[in-house]
Structure formats: C-alpha cells, structure tokens
Amino acid sequence: MLGAAFSLPGRDLWEPDEARIALVASETIASGNWLVPRLLGEPYTQKPPLYIWAVALLRLAGLPWNWAAVLPSLLALLGLVALMPRLARALGLADEIGLLGGAMLSAMPLVVAMGFVGRMDIPLTLTFTACLLPLSRLLGVGGPARRGDHLRLWLLIGVGVLIKGPVALAMPAAATLTYWIALRPHPRVRPLLVGWGPAVALGLVLAWLVPAAFAVGADYLRELIVTQSAGRMVQSFAHRQPLFYHFVTFPFTALPWSIVALAAAVRTLRRRAGGAEQFLAAVVVGLLVMFSVFSGKLVIYLLPAFPAVALLAAAALQRDARSCRISLAAGGVGLALAGGVLLYRTLQGTWLIERQPATAAAAGLLCLAGLLSAWRAARARVPCNPAQLTLTGLLVTALVLPAAVLGANHAMSTRGVAEALARLEPDAEPFVAYGFRPYGAALLLGRPMIEVNSVEDVVGALRDGSCVAMSQRQWRLLEARRPAPVLTRAEPVRFRHRDYEVACPPAATQR
C-alpha cells in the first residue's frame, strides 16, 4: 500500500534534493545511526549532516516528510528577514534602512523561492549573514568590537561547515580579503584570527567528523573532504560552468536590486574609504569573485550575498537620488521580463511548468506590475521611493510562487512512479531504477531502491521478479531485445516532462 504521505496536503517532495535528503533522514531514523548518514545503505558524503539531522528530528516530532524536509529552510528564511534590521544597526546604518532592506530581501524572487525548497542554501545564508555582525565589528565597521564577537564569529563558521562544508569558512574569508584590499589604510585582521575561535570551530566540526571517520574508514573522510568539498571548488565533477557564469547570471537572479547594488558596489569600492556600504560592497564583490573562481557553479550558490545586496541597495537608494530612478526602472523591467518568460513557458506547457491557469494569471500579473513599477520609477521626481518595486517583488511571494509551485509540482515529483509501482507490485518488494534515481518514490512506498547501470542488469532484475523504473527510450531498447517471458508490460509515467516506464515481470503483475 502507498505510504501515508500520499494523503497529506501540500506539495510533494521534489527531486532530486528534497527527496534525497528526506530519504537519507529516513534511513538515519530506521538504522538509529546518526553519526554517519546513509543513502541506499551507503555512507552519504555529498553534504555534512546538520540539515539531515534537523529533517530527521522534525519527522520524529510527527511532521510529514514534505514539511520536515522544507521547514528548516523556511524557518531560516524568516530568521534571515528578521535579522536584517539588526545587521543594519551593527553596521551603523539607520533603522529604516534595515527595515527597508528586510522588505527588499523579501521582494527578491530567488531568495523567497529557495526558502520554500528543502536545501541547505538558505540555512547557510542565514549563518553567513549572522557571521557578518561580529565580523564587521571586528574589522572596525559600525563601532568597536564587543566581548565575545571573536567566539561568535567562529562558532557560526563551525555551524555553517556542518551545514554545507568548508564554503562556510571561504565566504567570510573572501569578504574580509576584499574589504582589506579595498580599504586604505588596511584594517586589522588580527582580532579575527587570534583567540580561541578557530579552535572552537574546528572542535565543533571534529566532534562529528572524527568519530564518523573511525566508524566507516578513511575513504569516507577522503570522499567528504577531498572529492565533495575541495574537488567541487577546484575541478568540479558537477555543475561545471565558465569563469564568467555568475557575472552573466547575477544581474538576473538578484532581481530587482542587482543593478543598483552593483552600481553602488563599484562606486563605494573605488572611494577606498571604510564604512558600512564599503563593507557590504566587499561582501557582494568578494562572494561574486570567489564563486566565479570555483569550478562548480549554480545560480543559488550566490544566495549568501543577497542580504548584503538588499542592504546595499537600500542604503544607496536612500542616499543617491540621481541614479535611483534608473535603477528602479531597470528592476521593474527585469521583473516584467521574468513574468513574461514564466507566462510564455506556462502557456507552452514546457520547461517544468505545466499548463495551469493560476500560474499563467500570476505570471501575467507580475509582468504588468513590473511594467507599472518601471513606468512610475521613470516618471517619479527625486527623491524616488522603492516601495512600488518592493511591492511588485512581494507579489512573487504572495501569488507567483504558490502558483508556480502548483504548476511544477507534478513535474518535480516522482509520485507517478510510486503510484505505478504500487498498482503493479502491491507487495513491499525492492524495485529497480535504471538511468535515474526516483528517491521520492522509494520514500513514499517505504521500499528499498536498487540502482542498476546496464540493460543486462535490468533483464536480470526482471528475471528475479523486481519491477524496474526507466526512461521510455531505455524501455524501447529493452523491448527490441524481447526478453519474454521476463517482461509482461510497462505502465507509462511522466517526470520532468519526460516519458518513463515502470516495467514488471509476470509474477509481479499477477499479484
């Protein structure tokens, strides 16, 4: 029978990240081994365990998997917005800039969208943004350092490493280096390094890493640190992109504030004078350069820079009325273009969005609101007001995002695979996946999943009585071989707008 998660309200777990993390958490709960998370019985080395532990604990508290996987990211998003006024005060900015920065961050579509996705990126962004409070004071920005800032900085770095690895250390290092280069005279970095902080951060990480390495061996340590962390930075085996990738995508992914933030960053860094805007500009530029140098690139990797983008844009719009109208108009046009692309894709029924009237209506409304915001910004007299564009961005949170989730849910979930397996093979038997990994189906069914890598393995699995999920192309190749009476029939399913088949032997379809 299908698991209880099929009857729960809300969207399904999306492939691959949410379903994979939830499946790892499920195996953690089932095995009782919280030290070394496992996926399909093997040690899971792609990410550190802190987010997985949070998902597992929420599941043990009674939450359904779709809530347990996403809630840590959603809570981190809310904490991030609430942190913005405090960060502004720490930098010596006015309270109204902090409040405006929080509203502007909430109006950035990518930030809000990722807050509703069960990944580590928003929790890492929260941790890094919290790092900026003690880091700025230790560098002499916004006032003298407080007692405990050094330890707080390194404790947050240690937590960030447990969330997503050494990148949590690389980000404050990149921001500090950029600020040090840009400022004359150079700020003192000794308060950052001298003290118990580095030992505390290292001890926090080693408290998990050393026992885990002893439990499963040195290969686990090598895969986690060398391949998955250093390897992704230097010569990535996944998401490899050219050096200029982020410089091309950032103006679009950081809408609607990317234009004003980039202009403000260039202007403030050229002055070589210290202060809040100089520090925020160093954060934005430092992370942009750092992630561009890294071999593996995704647009969401730059999310930790977005709070600084919002605050820098808020400060610049309050101070520099001359470029305000141009920047706001550009942001409005950008949101209008984003709405137009979403509308076109929805009407075409392509990409990951199915034909949904709600998605099309929300996308059309975003397009019109963006154009109206751009028109009002262009006609406004100085000093101009970013409220119109902020409200347009908040429209994404209120209408466009829920509608897009509705349209994309079926394409991003392997619910169809799970339902087909439940019909064809109602008994709790392992199923085989060939050519893709339907983690969500394994979680929903509560069955083991076995991956195979060749047609011969598929034929062998069918002869052993297991059902096999594969692409339609692979199914046709298998049909051409006609392994009768191994194969009775296959049921078509859809995933990410591609055709897949669930094939079962006679013994399974007759039960």
C-alpha positions in Angstrom: 0.0 0.0 0.0 1.0 3.6 -0.5 2.5 5.5 2.4 0.5 8.0 4.4 2.4 10.8 2.7 0.1 10.4 -0.3 -2.8 11.8 1.6 -1.1 14.8 3.1 -1.9 18.3 2.0 0.7 20.4 0.3 3.2 19.7 -2.5 5.2 16.6 -2.8 8.9 16.2 -2.2 10.8 17.4 -5.2 13.6 15.5 -6.9 16.4 15.2 -6.5 17.5 17.3 -3.5 14.4 17.3 -1.2 13.6 13.6 -1.8 17.2 12.5 -1.4 17.7 14.4 1.9 14.4 13.0 3.2 15.4 9.5 2.2 18.8 9.9 4.0 16.9 11.2 7.1 14.6 8.2 6.8 17.5 5.7 6.8 19.0 7.6 9.7 15.9 7.1 11.7 15.5 3.5 10.7 19.1 2.5 11.4 19.5 4.6 14.6 22.9 5.6 13.3 23.0 9.4 13.5 26.8 9.6 13.2 27.1 8.5 9.5 24.1 9.3 7.3 23.4 6.8 4.6 21.7 6.7 1.3 20.5 3.4 -0.1 22.7 1.7 2.5 25.9 3.5 1.6 27.5 6.4 3.5 26.2 9.7 2.3 29.1 12.0 1.6 27.7 14.8 -0.5 26.8 17.1 2.4 27.5 17.3 6.2 24.8 16.0 8.4 23.3 19.0 10.2 20.4 19.7 7.8 19.7 15.9 7.6 19.6 15.7 11.4 17.1 18.6 11.5 14.8 16.9 9.0 15.0 13.6 10.9 14.2 15.3 14.2 11.2 17.1 12.7 10.0 13.7 11.3 10.3 12.1 14.7 8.3 15.0 16.1 5.4 13.9 13.9 5.7 16.1 10.9 5.1 14.6 7.4 8.1 14.3 5.2 7.1 17.1 2.9 7.0 19.5 5.9 10.0 18.1 7.7 12.2 18.4 4.6 11.3 22.1 3.9 10.6 23.6 7.3 14.3 24.2 8.3 14.8 26.2 5.1 11.6 28.1 5.6 12.4 29.0 9.2 15.9 30.1 8.1 14.2 32.4 5.5 12.0 34.0 8.2 15.1 34.4 10.5 17.0 35.9 7.7 14.5 38.6 7.1 14.2 39.3 10.8 18.0 39.6 11.1 18.3 42.4 8.5 17.5 45.4 10.9 19.9 44.0 13.4 22.6 43.7 10.8 22.0 47.3 9.7 22.4 48.6 13.3 25.6 46.6 13.7 26.9 48.3 10.6 25.9 51.7 11.9 23.1 52.2 9.4 19.7 53.8 10.2 16.9 51.6 11.5 14.7 52.5 8.5 17.4 51.2 6.1 17.4 47.8 8.0 13.6 47.6 7.8 13.7 48.5 4.1 16.5 46.0 3.5 14.4 43.3 5.0 11.4 44.2 2.8 13.6 44.4 -0.2 15.1 41.0 0.6 11.6 39.6 0.8 11.0 41.0 -2.7 13.8 39.0 -4.3 12.2 36.1 -6.1 15.1 33.7 -5.9 15.5 34.2 -2.1 11.9 33.5 -1.4 11.6 30.6 -3.8 14.6 28.8 -2.2 13.1 29.4 1.2 10.3 27.0 0.2 12.8 24.4 -1.1 14.3 21.8 1.2 18.0 22.6 0.6 20.9 23.8 2.7 21.3 27.1 0.8 19.0 29.4 2.9 20.2 28.0 6.3 23.8 28.6 5.1 22.8 32.1 4.0 21.3 32.8 7.5 24.5 31.5 9.2 26.8 33.6 6.9 24.6 36.7 7.4 24.8 36.2 11.2 28.6 36.0 10.8 28.6 39.5 9.3 27.6 41.1 12.6 30.7 40.1 14.6 32.9 40.2 11.5 32.0 43.8 10.7 32.7 44.9 14.3 36.0 43.0 14.4 37.0 44.9 11.3 36.1 48.2 12.8 32.8 48.8 10.9 29.9 50.3 12.8 31.6 50.6 16.1 34.1 48.8 18.4 34.1 45.0 18.8 32.1 43.6 21.6 33.2 40.9 24.0 32.5 37.5 22.6 32.4 38.7 18.9 35.5 36.6 18.1 34.0 33.4 19.5 30.6 34.1 18.0 32.1 34.5 14.6 34.0 31.2 14.7 31.1 29.4 16.3 28.8 30.4 13.4 31.5 29.4 10.9 31.6 26.0 12.5 27.8 25.6 12.3 28.0 26.7 8.7 30.6 24.0 7.9 28.3 21.4 9.5 25.5 22.7 7.2 27.3 22.8 3.9 31.1 22.2 4.3 34.2 24.4 4.0 32.5 27.0 1.9 31.2 28.4 5.2 34.8 29.4 6.0 35.6 30.5 2.5 32.8 33.1 2.3 33.8 35.3 5.3 37.4 34.9 4.2 36.6 36.2 0.7 34.6 39.1 2.2 37.4 40.0 4.6 40.1 39.8 1.9 38.1 42.1 -0.5 37.4 44.6 2.3 41.1 44.5 3.3 42.2 45.1 -0.3 39.7 47.9 -0.9 40.4 49.9 2.2 43.2 52.4 2.8 44.7 52.1 5.3 44.2 48.3 5.6 42.0 47.2 8.5 43.5 45.0 11.2 42.6 41.3 10.7 44.4 40.1 13.8 41.2 40.2 16.0 39.7 37.7 13.6 42.4 35.2 13.9 43.9 35.5 17.4 41.9 33.7 20.1 40.1 30.5 20.8 37.7 30.9 18.0 39.4 28.8 15.3 39.9 26.0 17.8 36.2 26.2 18.8 35.1 26.0 15.2 37.5 23.1 14.4 36.5 21.3 17.6 32.8 21.6 16.7 33.4 20.0 13.3 35.8 17.3 14.5 33.4 16.3 17.3 31.3 14.8 14.5 33.9 14.1 11.7 36.5 12.1 13.7 34.0 9.5 15.2 32.3 9.3 11.8 35.7 8.6 10.1 36.6 5.9 12.6 33.2 4.3 12.1 33.4 3.9 8.4 37.0 4.3 7.5 39.4 6.8 5.8 37.6 6.5 2.4 34.6 8.3 3.9 36.8 11.2 5.1 38.6 11.4 1.7 35.3 11.5 -0.2 33.7 14.1 2.0 36.6 16.5 2.2 38.7 16.0 -0.9 36.1 15.0 -3.6 32.9 16.6 -2.4 34.4 19.8 -1.0 37.8 20.7 -2.4 37.1 18.8 -5.7 34.0 20.9 -6.3 35.9 24.1 -5.8 39.0 23.2 -8.0 37.8 20.8 -10.6 34.1 20.1 -10.2 32.5 16.9 -11.5 29.1 18.5 -11.4 27.7 21.9 -12.4 30.9 23.0 -14.2 30.5 26.4 -15.8 32.8 29.0 -17.4 34.5 31.7 -15.3 32.1 34.5 -16.3 28.9 32.4 -15.5 28.0 34.4 -12.3 28.7 37.7 -13.9 26.2 37.0 -16.6 23.5 35.4 -14.4 23.8 37.6 -11.3 22.0 40.6 -12.8 19.0 38.4 -13.4 19.0 36.2 -10.4 19.4 39.1 -7.9 16.4 41.0 -9.4 15.1 43.5 -8.7 18.0 45.1 -6.8 21.0 43.7 -8.8 21.6 46.8 -10.9 21.5 49.4 -8.1 23.6 47.1 -5.9 26.3 46.5 -8.5 26.5 50.2 -9.3 26.7 51.1 -5.6 29.4 48.4 -5.0 31.6 49.7 -7.8 31.2 53.3 -6.7 31.9 52.7 -3.0 34.9 50.4 -3.5 36.5 53.0 -5.7 36.4 55.5 -2.9 38.6 53.2 -0.7 37.0 54.7 2.5 35.7 52.5 5.3 32.2 52.2 6.4 29.0 50.1 6.1 28.5 50.5 2.4 32.1 49.7 1.7 31.8 46.5 3.8 28.6 45.4 2.1 30.1 46.1 -1.3 33.1 43.9 -0.3 30.8 41.1 0.7 28.9 41.2 -2.6 32.0 41.5 -4.8 34.1 39.1 -2.7 31.5 36.3 -3.0 30.8 37.0 -6.7 34.6 36.6 -7.4 35.0 33.6 -5.1 32.1 31.6 -6.6 33.3 32.6 -10.1 36.7 31.1 -9.4 35.1 27.9 -8.1 34.7 25.3 -10.8 31.2 24.1 -9.9 28.6 26.8 -10.3 24.8 27.2 -9.7 22.9 30.4 -9.5 21.8 29.6 -6.0 25.4 29.4 -4.8 25.3 33.2 -4.6 22.4 33.4 -2.3 24.6 34.2 0.8 25.4 37.5 -1.0 21.8 38.6 -1.4 21.2 40.0 2.1 24.2 42.3 1.5 22.7 43.1 -1.9 19.4 44.2 -0.3 21.0 46.3 2.4 23.5 47.9 0.0 20.7 48.7 -2.4 18.5 50.1 0.4 21.3 52.4 1.6 22.2 53.5 -1.9 18.6 54.3 -2.8 18.2 56.4 0.3 21.4 58.3 -0.3 21.8 58.6 -4.1 18.7 60.0 -5.7 20.4 60.7 -9.0 20.7 57.0 -10.1 17.6 55.9 -8.1 15.1 56.2 -10.9 17.2 54.4 -13.5 17.9 51.5 -11.1 14.3 51.1 -10.0 13.1 51.2 -13.6 15.7 48.5 -14.6 14.5 46.4 -11.7 10.9 46.8 -12.8 11.7 45.8 -16.4 13.6 42.8 -15.1 10.6 41.6 -13.1 8.4 42.2 -16.1 10.6 40.1 -18.3 10.7 37.3 -15.7 6.9 37.4 -15.6 6.8 37.3 -19.4 9.1 34.3 -19.6 7.1 32.4 -16.9 3.8 33.2 -18.8 5.2 32.0 -22.1 6.6 28.8 -20.6 3.3 28.1 -18.8 1.2 28.7 -21.9 3.5 26.4 -23.9 3.4 23.7 -21.2 7.2 23.3 -21.4 10.1 23.7 -19.0 9.0 22.4 -15.6 5.7 24.3 -15.6 2.5 22.6 -16.8 -0.4 24.5 -18.3 -2.1 25.9 -15.2 -4.5 28.9 -15.3 -3.4 30.0 -11.9 0.3 30.1 -12.9 -0.4 31.9 -16.2 -2.6 34.5 -14.4 0.0 35.1 -11.7 2.8 35.4 -14.3 0.7 37.9 -16.3 0.1 40.0 -13.2 3.8 40.0 -12.4 4.6 41.2 -15.9 2.0 44.1 -15.7 3.1 45.0 -12.2 6.8 45.1 -13.2 6.0 47.4 -16.2 3.9 49.7 -14.0 6.7 49.9 -11.4 9.2 50.7 -14.1 6.9 53.4 -15.6 6.3 55.0 -12.2 10.0 55.0 -11.4 10.9 56.6 -14.7 8.3 59.4 -14.2 9.0 60.0 -10.5 10.7 63.1 -9.2 13.6 62.8 -6.8 13.8 61.7 -4.2 12.3 58.5 -5.5 10.7 55.7 -3.5 11.5 52.0 -3.9 8.1 51.0 -2.3 6.4 50.3 -5.6 9.2 47.9 -6.8 9.3 46.3 -3.4 5.6 45.6 -3.5 6.0 44.2 -7.0 8.6 41.8 -5.7 6.4 40.8 -2.8 3.8 39.9 -5.4 6.1 37.0 -6.2 5.9 35.7 -2.6 2.1 36.2 -2.4 0.9 34.9 -5.8 3.5 33.9 -8.3 5.5 31.5 -6.1 2.4 29.4 -4.9 1.0 29.3 -8.5 4.4 28.2 -9.9 4.7 25.5 -7.3 1.2 24.3 -8.3 2.3 24.1 -11.9 5.7 22.5 -11.2 4.7 20.0 -8.5 3.8 17.1 -10.8 6.9 17.6 -12.9 9.3 17.7 -10.0 7.9 14.8 -8.0 8.1 11.0 -8.7 4.7 10.4 -7.2 3.6 8.9 -10.6 6.4 6.4 -10.4 5.4 5.4 -6.8 1.7 5.1 -7.8 2.5 2.9 -10.8 4.7 0.7 -8.7 2.0 0.4 -6.0 -0.5 -0.7 -8.7 1.8 -3.2 -10.5 3.6 -4.5 -7.5 1.5 -4.0 -4.3 3.7 -6.2 -2.1 6.6 -4.5 -0.4 9.4 -5.6 -2.7 12.6 -3.8 -3.7 12.3 -2.0 -7.0 15.0 -1.2 -9.5 15.8 2.1 -11.1 17.8 2.3 -14.4 19.1 5.6 -15.7 17.5 7.9 -13.0 17.0 7.9 -9.2 13.4 8.3 -8.0 14.3 8.9 -4.3 10.8 10.2 -3.6 9.2 7.0 -4.8 11.3 4.9 -2.5 10.4 7.1 0.4 6.7 7.2 -0.3 6.5 3.4 -0.9 8.7 2.6 2.1 10.6 0.2 -0.2 14.3 -0.3 -0.9 15.5 1.0 -4.3 18.3 -0.7 -6.2 20.2 1.2 -8.9 21.5 -0.7 -12.0 23.7 0.5 -14.8 23.1 -1.7 -17.8 20.3 -3.4 -19.8 21.7 -6.8 -18.7 21.2 -5.7 -15.1 17.6 -4.7 -16.0 16.9 -8.1 -17.5 18.4 -9.8 -14.5 16.2 -7.8 -12.1 13.1 -8.7 -14.1 14.0 -12.4 -14.1 14.4 -12.1 -10.3 10.9 -10.7 -10.0 11.6 -7.0 -9.4 9.9 -4.1 -11.2 12.1 -1.6 -13.0 11.6 2.2 -13.5 13.4 3.5 -16.6 13.1 6.1 -19.3 10.9 5.4 -22.3 13.9 5.3 -24.6 15.5 2.6 -22.4 12.2 0.8 -22.4 12.1 0.7 -26.2 15.7 -0.7 -26.3 14.6 -3.4 -23.9 11.5 -4.2 -25.9 13.7 -4.6 -29.0 15.6 -7.3 -27.2 12.2 -9.0 -26.4 13.3 -10.7 -23.1 9.9 -12.6 -23.0 8.6 -14.2 -20.8 10.6 -11.9 -18.5 8.6 -8.8 -19.3 4.8 -8.6 -19.4 4.0 -4.9 -19.8 5.0 -1.4 -18.7 3.0 1.5 -17.4 3.9 5.0 -18.7 4.6 7.8 -16.2 5.7 11.4 -16.5 8.6 13.1 -14.7 10.1 16.5 -15.6 8.1 16.4 -18.9 9.8 13.3 -20.0 8.3 9.8 -20.5 9.3 7.0 -18.2 8.0 3.4 -17.9 7.6 1.1 -14.9 8.1 -2.4 -16.2 7.3 -5.5 -14.2 7.6 -9.3 -14.8 4.5 -11.6 -14.9 4.8 -12.7 -11.3 4.5 -9.0 -10.1 1.7 -8.0 -12.3 -0.4 -11.1 -11.4 -0.3 -10.4 -7.7 
